[in-house]
């Protein structure tokens, strides 16, 4: 099922996308669907990490440790 939505873009970008769509003989909706699929795929790994129990807390604790001058160097990470 598809639904309609309003998308606000700067006029310059919309003109370019329309020009490309015309050149490729494609509908704007097809281009935006492709862009959304690419965006989701790029962030899929992040979403998988966030589903690991305790992952977010571990990252936050690590950042706090770094702010306090702790943590490991890249060379030490192999240990």
QUIJOZI-V312830 format. One record per backbone hydrogen bond with DSSP energy under -1.0 kcal/mol. NH is the residue of the N-H (numbers start at 0). CO is the residue of the C=O. E is the energy in kcal/mol with one decimal. If there is no record, write none. Layout:
{{NH	CO	E} {NH	CO	E}}
//
This chain:
{{13	9	-2.2} {14	10	-2.4} {15	11	-1.8} {16	12	-2.6} {17	13	-2.7} {18	14	-2.3} {19	15	-2.6} {20	16	-2.8} {21	17	-2.5} {22	18	-2.4} {23	19	-2.6} {25	20	-2.8} {30	26	-1.6} {31	27	-2.7} {32	28	-2.1} {33	29	-2.2} {34	30	-2.5} {35	31	-2.3} {36	32	-2.2} {37	33	-2.2} {38	34	-2.2} {39	35	-2.4} {40	36	-2.3} {41	37	-2.2} {42	38	-1.3} {46	42	-2.1} {47	43	-2.2} {48	44	-2.3} {49	45	-2.3} {51	48	-1.7} {54	51	-2.2} {57	53	-2.4} {58	54	-2.2} {59	55	-2.5} {60	56	-2.8} {61	57	-2.1} {62	58	-2.2} {63	59	-2.1} {64	60	-2.2} {65	61	-2.2} {66	62	-2.4} {67	63	-1.4} {68	65	-2.0} {69	64	-2.9} {76	72	-1.0} {78	75	-1.7}}
//
